[in-house]
Structure formats: C-alpha cells, structure tokens
Amino acid sequence: MFWGVDIGSTYTKIIGIGREKEITHHVVIPTIFNQDVIVGEYLKDKEVKMLVATGYGRHMLGDSHGAPVISEIKAHAKGAYFFHNEVKTVIDLGGQDSKVIKMGDDGGFTDFRMNDKCAAGTGKFLEIAANRLGLDMQTFAKAGFDATKELTISSMCAVFAESEVISLIAKKESLANICYGVHESIASRLASMAKKFVVKENDCIVFTGGGALNPFLHHMLELKLERKILIPAHPQLIGAVGAALSGFEVVQ
Amino acid sequence: MGVELHKDLLSSIGVDVERHAKMMGMGLAGYQTGFMSQPNRPKAMAYFDWFMSEIQAERIAEINALKAQKKPAVGTFCIFVPEEIVVGAGGACFGLCGGANPPIADAETELPRNICPLIKSAYGFKLQHTCAYTQSADFIYGETTCEAKKKTWELLGKHHPVHVMNIPHMKREKDLKMWQEEIKEFKEHIEEVTEKKLSLQEMLNGVKLINAKRDAMKRLDTLRGMHPDIMPISGKDALFISQMSFLDDPKRFTQKVNELCDELDERIKEKVSVFPENTPRIMVLGTPIAPPNWKLHTAVEGSGACIINEEGCIGHRYFKDNVDIEGVTDEDELYARLMKRYSKIDCACFTPNTGRTDKIVQMYKDRKADGVIYYTLSFCHTYNVESHLVTEALAKEGIPCLVIESDYSPEDAGQIKTRVEAFLESITFKQKAEAFANK
C-alpha cells in the first residue's frame, strides 16, 4: 500500500492506493494536537510500503515517521493531473491558503501563486462568515443561488471583511445576498490569481481543496473565469492523492 | 557578554539598558542557533561572530570614542548617504536598527500600521531607546526615497536630530544638478557638527577607504556566486557580512572581508563547498534585508538551496559602483563624481528604472543561477510595483522566479517555507527534465 497524508490547517486527509493506483482507503479527520501520532495510530495495523507527507504539518510527519515530504503545490498538481490529465491550471482553496498552479504537460507544475499572509482569500473566511450568519457550511454554500442583489465585500483582510458582513447584517440585507457577497469576494480573488496563468480559451481548469465542495463558489468561479471548471471526485483529497502517487512513482 | 561590560556607556547615551540587554540576548541566541550551527563555515567567520557579540557593545564604545574627539557619527537608513564624507571627516557612518519585529508595536502608537515594517521597526527602536546606534548618532540621515519615510522624518525629528537630503525620483539633468547641491549641503552639515572645515584631501581619503570596502565586498560577491559548482560560503553568512558592512569600522571590515576572501579563494581551488553538488543556487532581489531579518535566507537554505547573491541595498546595489577620483583637483569636481556614482543606484524610487531589470537579467546569466526570489517588504510600494516589470522580463528570459511579500512577524514562516519548497521542487524538476532530455 502507498499512503499519502495531507496535514492541512483544518483537516488531515489520508489516502491509500494499491498496485493499480486504485484508491482503497480515504479518510478526512479534523487537524488537532499531535496529528502525527493520530496518523500513526490510523496506519498502525495497515501495510505501509510507502508514506509521503504534504500540507502544513508535513515536516511533523517527516520528523516522526521518517516520511519523505512534498509541497502542497506539487501534491495538488500531481493529484489533479491524475484525475484530469488535460489540466492546465489548478485552483486550490484550503483552510489557510489558496493557490493557483500552472501545470506543465507532464503532470509537473511550472509556476504557482499563493495568497498573501491574510485569511480573506481562504476557506477560513468562508467558515468565519458562515458562523457569523449562524449557518452550517452546506446551507451557506447554497444560499447564494437565491441572491437578489449583487453585494460586494471589498476588504482585503478577513477581520475587516467580517466587519463588513456584520454591517450588512445590520442593514437587514438578506442571508442569500450576504452569502452571495462573501462568495463573490473569494471567487474574484481566486480568479485574479488564476488569470495570471490561464492563457488559452479552452485550457482546462481543475478546482481542488475543501473549497471545491462549495457549489456556489464553484458557480461564481465559473462566471468569473468564463468557462467550465472541473472538480475531481474527491476535491478535498487531491493533495493526499498526489502525495501517495509521488511515493508510488518512486517505488514502482 | 559585551553589552554587560558597556552598561554605563549605554546608559549614558540614553539606552534603556535592561530592555536592550534582553533584546540583544534574543538576537545573540538567534544568531547562535541560526549561524554558528552551520556546518563547515570558513574560519574567517570567527571575526564576524565576534563582531556580532560586540555589535551593540564594543563597536558602540568605538563610535562614542570618535564622538569624544568631535568626529561625526551619522545614522542612516539608506545607501544614498555619501558616507565617504563622514568617513573622510574621521567619523562613523552606520545603519540604524530597523530589522526586528518587537519595536513595531510601540511604533504603531504614532505611525499607521500599513507602512513598511522597516520604518516602523526603526521608529520603534527610537521610541524604546533600544538601539545603541540610534542613541549614538549626532543626527539621523533621512532621505526622500518613499512617501512613508519622508513623512516619518517629521515625526522622528521630535525625538532625534534629523537631516533630510532630497533625493530626486528622476534622473534628468536638472534633477542631477539638484542632487549634486544636496551632496555639497550634506558636507556642510557635517562641518557644522564637527565645527571644522573638511578639506578636499580628507574627503578623497574617505572615498579611498569606502572604495576599498566596496571592492572587498564585490570580491566576496564574486567568490560566493560565480562558481556554479562550488559554494564556499553560505548565503546566510554572506548576508550577515553585508549587513555588518553598515556597522563596522570600514578599514577593519575591509581587511577582514579580504582575509575571508583569501580563505574562500583557497576553498575554490580545493573545491570545498558548504553545500552538496547540484544544490539549486538562488539570487535574491528586492527590498533591503536588515538584521536580524534572516527569515528568507533561513527558509531557503533550510530547504536545500543556496543563496548566492542579494541584489538589494543590503547587498549588490550597495557595493556595485565606486567613486572615480582620478584627476580630481577641486571640491566641485569631487561632488560631481560623487553624484555620478550615487546616481547609478537603481533604486525603485526612480522612474523609469529599466536599467535595474537589464542588470538583474545580466547578473543571473553571469552567475548561472538556477532561480530568482523577488523579496519585498509589505507596503514597500516602489519595489512591490516594480516586481511586476521585473518578473515579466524574467519570464521572457525563461528565468524561474518566485515573489514573496512578507514583514518581520514570524507567523508566515510556514507559508514562506511552503512556497520556497515548491519553488525549489519546480527548479529541480526542470533540472532533472533537462538532464533527461540531454541524455
């Protein structure tokens, strides 16, 4: 078994693949304290031929398990390529950062952009806004479809953006309209990063990370980039898949 | 420790001794873990290690001994200061503290948050009385290279004497003419401080000293960066030396850098490298990296790459040009030569500044580097905006480039490391693919 572990800021994703690159195991668990021990606990009774770590906690697993590490960029590139080998650009929205990856023709990446040290363009901001509106993520991620007004949130900082949300609440704006505004602000940030790389009209874009589980964000991103954007089967697991595959390639 | 020994002196120049000792303790601990633990360092680094231990102690005593003889002590934030004039007058010209995070909170009681961390840090050091260099300066030399700085001088002037030099933002003939007058006025200001006329010969001697210092630093830059298969010194150590070039006595510093270079010459002959073969060699561009800001170098060299050059003001931009004094017989001619030299500085405050982009591409080719990191401090608008023009030109040349914007706070160290690692992955992938294709 070839294992890929993506220790993200919010969730830890574990993937196991077999000899035919078939996914045999996949789990998503919240990232808490001593995550390397928790991962070790999960793998205790499994056959581990190879273990590759990625994500913010990658070095933790590298140190405690001797696992080789790859960056999230390489992992997402590899994972997205595995599912859609025509991919030219990967957009990943994680808990604490967002990235846009420009792909080479062979599953490697040639360039990338990441958000600056700020939470406004990240999954964290969606979480903060949903909490503030008292909605669970699933409801929050659909409410925007019912918007009647195109609100915008312009602040470049999550803290101020939260205040903007609060002031919209105070103005008695509808939930749907506020949800629209929050998603619009993230989508336009992601789109402006992606526009640096998306060159040709028909270039394939793949959307990954926990953010890709959000249907309204997907919709807004398609509007902003004026094309269809693919979402792989398990968008949240793509980094872990990429890690598992990179280990697979070395051993095979 | 040095600081302890000079407690009375530090106290007499208004340093908050207790807080200062605490901060120095942190700085020294950081240096010890970050620098002293590097494997196979050149022996000649021992001097710079010593200097670090005396950075806010023995060196401060030296500067204050000069002051006692009525020699000028000038604190600066910028490489536009004609230090030749200060050194010619027998004084000391030094960079002021501005690379640490802790004083920023204090600075933000008076300055807005959204200006560059270097200015806030420096201002905070003054408010806290925790930089012995700032406390030793007869005056702080301010310039007009950015909006935030030029207004900050007006506030800083309430806490410390400030002399502001008007640096033009274009290099037309009328701008250069004004610049030359500014240099002359700077010299007159030094004369006011020392209450003594400064002779042409004294200034020429100052030029010779500083030219020699810049030559030594150019030599070091060549040794560390021009041999693609040997990296005789780490980028961190070389950066530290560049940082110290703004603090140390120029004559001693020149000698010590040359001694180090002799050793590096030997290392190159004997093929002694501090990094394994095929380590990616990275050039760093952009804003100044003031001590103890070692964040980028730590991330890069901790991720399996080597930094072979800093293009910025604490680095190549500072020492790339010398003052030509061949045949100078009068003061006005000397000012013209100084202006000529200083106007070669390709600071992003100038518009246009295309020479910088061309220079960067050439530097990259000369060094056969593997990639470029464009590092910019948050809210440093000139370098930040210019990064777009530079990266565009680099992309045209097929040069891999990563842009990193950061400040002095430690919280983005993880994010920076992720970016650096991914960037290095893409470079080594390219190397491997190229090697494969060439097979």
Interface residues (C-beta under 8 A of the other chain):
Chain A: Y56 V69 I70 S71 E72 I73 K74 D97 D106 G108 F109 T110 D111 F112 M114 D116 K117
Chain B: P400 E405 S406 D407 E411 D412 G414 Q415 T418 R419 E421 A422 E425 S426 F429 A433
